[in-house]
Amino acid sequence: MDHSKSRFLNELASELGNHSEKEAILREYESHIDEIILELMFYDEKHVMEQIISRVGSPGEIAKIWRDEFSVTPSNMKWLFILLNIIFFIIGSLLTLFHNLYQWKWLSAIWSHLTAIPTLIAVIYLFFWALLGYEIGKAFGHKGKILLKRTFLFSLIPNLLLMVLTVLHIIPHSWFEPLLSRTFIITCILFTLILYPVSWIGYRWGKKESV
């Protein structure tokens, strides 16, 4: 078993050449190979090697993936999700503003429906953050860890700004009736705290899919 693992990693190291992320890539694939070996510990070495190549690809295929230029860069990915979060923020802000400044019946109807399902909206928003982590993990693998943190911090700025403006009464509390209750505030804080763990779980899942 160890011979199969060593042979595979040596071939992969040779194929990667002077790749800047060589050591990290080898560690990543070593952990996946260890999982496969543990699962197939009662099989012969030939079968184990066939399964390794079948599941993670040949050393040549893996090296080619890492050498190729991806059309999606870390910078583009980060700003895409930041932009999406800002769009959500702007839509919500405009909806709140117009609802309180104008008495449009159709807008009041939309507001009533949305304020009746805050939990569903929160769950959808959590899904957005899980998707963020998944896409970063899948596109960039282990290299996406720092990107995830930066994207998360930048994307969270509008959320924190809204909370601060509301707490300081710069934005009238009455604008958020009937949402702005003690229970709702506590729920918002809890959801904010779990946003990063949710995106991290998505990242780990996406990173596993990238292998």
N, C-alpha and C positions, 0 to 999 in steps of 0.2 A: 504493500500500500504506500509506504513512504517513498519507495522507488518511483512509483507512478507520479506522485505529487512532485517530487524533486525534478523528474524529467520534464514534466509539464511546465513548471515554474522556470526552469533553466532555459527551455525553448522560448518561453514568453519573454524572459529577460533579454535573450538574444535578439528576438524580433523587435522589441521596443527600442533597442539601441541606446541612444543618448536622450531619450524622451525626458523632459523636465519633471514629469510626475511618475517616473519609473518605479521608485521604491513604494510609493503609496498605492500604485496600481497592483504591484506584486502582492502587497499585504492584503489588499481587498480581495483578490482572487484566491489567495491562500486560505482565507477564512471560508470562502464558498467551497473550495475543494475539501477542506476539513469536514464540512457539513456533509458533503457527498460521501466521503470515505466512511464517516461514522454511520451513515445510513446503510452503506453497502459493505460493512466490515466482514460479512461472511461470504462475500463473492470473491472470485479469483481476480487477479490484478488486471488481466486483459479486459474483463467486463467493466471493472471500475474505470479504467482509462477511457473506454468507449462512452461510458455514462458522463464522465467529466467533459469530454469534447461535445457530446450531444447537448448537454445542459448549458455550458458556458461558452462553447465555441472552441475552435482550435487556436493555438497561440498566434498563428498568422492572422486569423480573422479578428482576434481581439486587438492585436497591434494595429491593424489597418483602421479599425474603428477609432482608436485613440490618435492616430496620425491624421486622419481626415479632418478637414475644416468643417465645422458645423455652421449651418446658416443662421442659427440662433446663438448669439453671443451672450455671455453673462450680463453684460450691461443692458442689452435689449430686453432680456427676460426680466431683469429687475425693474426697469422703467415701465414695462408693460403692465405688471401687476400693481405698481404704484399708481399708474394712470387709471387702471380699473377701479382701484379703491377710492381715488379722488373723484371719479365719475359717480360712484355710489354716494359719496359724501355730498357732492354738489346736487344730485337729484333729490336726496333726502332733505337738504337744506332749502332748496327752492320750493319743494312741496310744503315744508313747514312754514316758510315765509309767506307764500301766496295764500295758504289756507288761513293764516291769521290776519292778513291784510285785506283779502277779498272774500266776499261771501258767495263764491261760486258754488252752485248746488252740486255740479258734477265733481268738483274738487273735494267738497265736504264729504261726498259719498265715498270717494277713494280714501280719504283720511280716516273715515269711520271704519272701513274694512281693514285698513292696515293696522290701526291701533287695536283692533280686535284680535289680531294674530301676532303679537310680539314674539312669542316663542318660536313660531314657524320662521319668522324673519331672522331671528337669531341663529336658528339651526342652518338656514340657507347661508348665512354669513360665515358660520363655522366651516361649512362645506367649501366655501371660497378659499379659506385659509388652508384647509387640507389639500385642496387642488393646487394651491400655490406651492406648498412643500413637495407634493408629488411631482409636479412638472419640473421643478428645479432638481430634485433627486434623479429623475429619469433622464433629463437632458445632460446633467453635469456630474452625476455620480458623487464620489467623495469630494470633488472640487466644489460642490454646491453648498457645502456647510457654511462657509463664510458669506456666500451670496445670500443664503436664506436669512441669516441674521441681519444683514444690511437692508435687505428688502423689507423684512418685518419692521425694523425700526423706522425706516422712511415711511412705510405705509401706515404706521400707527399714529403718525403726527396729526393728521386731520381728526382722528377719533379723540385723542387726548386734548386737542385744541377745543373741540366742541364741549367736552366735559368741563374744562376749566372755565370757558365762557359762561356755561350754564351755572356752575357752582358760584361764580362771582356775580351772578345776576346781570351780566352784560346782555345775555339773551334771556328774556323774561321766562320765568318758569311756566307761566300760563300758556305759553306757546305749545307746550308738550302735554297738556292735559288731554285725555285722562291717564297718560302713560307715567307721568312723573310722580311716582309714589315711592315710599321707602323700599318696598319689595322690588320695584323695577330698578331703582338705583343700585341695590345690592346685587341684583341679577346682572346688570351691566358691568359692574366691577368684576364679578366672578367670571363672566364671559371674556372680559379683556384679559384676565389672568391666564385663562386656558387657551388663548389664541395661539401662543407660541408652541405649547405642547402639542396642540392639534396639528399645526403646520409641520412640526418636527416628526410626528408620526407619519404624516403624508410624505415627508422627505425620505424617511427610512424605507418606506414602501416603494417609492419611486426609484430610489437608489438600488434596491434589490431587483427591480424590474429591468434596470439598465444593464445588469450583468448577464 
